Amino acid sequence: MDQNNINERIQDLVEETEQKPVRREKKEKPQLRESIYSLRLDELQQWLTEHGEKAFRAGQIYEWLYEKRVKSFDDMSNLSKSLRENLKEHFALTTLSTLIKQESKDGTIKFLFQLQDGYSIETVLMRHEYGNSICVTTQVGCRIGCTFCASTLGGLKRHLMAGEIVEQVVKVQQELDEVGERVSHIVIMGIGEPFDNYDNMMNFLKVVNHDKGLNIGARHITVSTSGIVPKIYKFADEELQINFAVSLHAPNQEARQKLMPIARAYKLDELLEAVRYYTKKTGRRVSFEYGLMAGENDSVEVAEELADLIKGIKCHVNLIPINYVPERDYIRTSRSSIFAFEKALKKRGVNVTIRREQGADIAAACGQLRAQERQDEISR
Ligand code: SAH
């Protein structure tokens, strides 16, 4: 299935579910400058040779970008002045500016960044025992329309270019440089559906994973999708060692499509078939994310149904106590019911964990800060 078909299927759903479709801006769109961070090493080499420079300069530029993490092209002191000017003319080094930086009691830091065209995105840094993990955004808004999620309020404004995703990590790493720490893990679980911006997401992965790039190991990176089936096959065929998560949230088709309109475009059985293909092709287990919502999908019977549904799939279930979104109706399941749900899954042999909550005091769930701070942008 090609991208046009996918767009159509998602667009139909968006219209059906009365989410706002991608807005065709009436006024002229600001020209976005390409970010230098968008380029894979091979693309940068190619660009250089096309511009009369030696390909090996790409390695030097990568070193300035990802090892020394300079904030200006002028700091790239082993490049000729003309090359620096040429880079400046063609690329932006900075496309994000920090609008808000909020620090939680537990060390979680949430950033609201402004893009070149004025839109804003969120990035979250979480402190764990095993390291520093960053949650990145892939789109301005989202068109998937999950009924419990703040990121989809206001629909999709635009895709992020790869460099805008990479720069989120670079910016946070620059902050950590000051205290001698490192971003060790990445989760692609911020605003947006990464598989709806597939090519840019892939370039992002290639840059952050490359040993001359940010050199973050594939096993330390997790990508999460709401379930765009054709892209799951494509991703499986990339044969990467990246952790893969699927937002499931329900134990059957009917319940799932109520929570996630995307389930009407890609049915649950198609989704699970793609997941099985993924586990077979990569040899890796998949992580099912399951947000617990009081009275919706959180009874022990539902847990049993879920255990039956995923039986035989090499997987792990991550239970998420849902974050309350004022614009949405759902309420978080009580602690005792979360434990009962977990126990019922364990009893049936399912690997299960409960996601530890971080940054609750700073609205750190996907899309929450942007929704709070930028009402104008969402209703625009
Ligand atoms: N679009 C991708 C990735 C971003 S969301 C996806 O759907 O997987 C990352 C996770 O947060 C998803 O599992 C999503 O369903 C979940 N999520 C969305 N809204 C939430 C909320 N209000 N509380 C808790 N988790 C939420």
Residues whose N, C-alpha, C, O or C-beta is under 5 A from the ligand:
A	BS01	SAH	F148 C149 A150 I188 M189 G190 G192 E193 P194 S224 T225 S226 S247 E289 G291 I320 P321 I322 N323 V325 C366
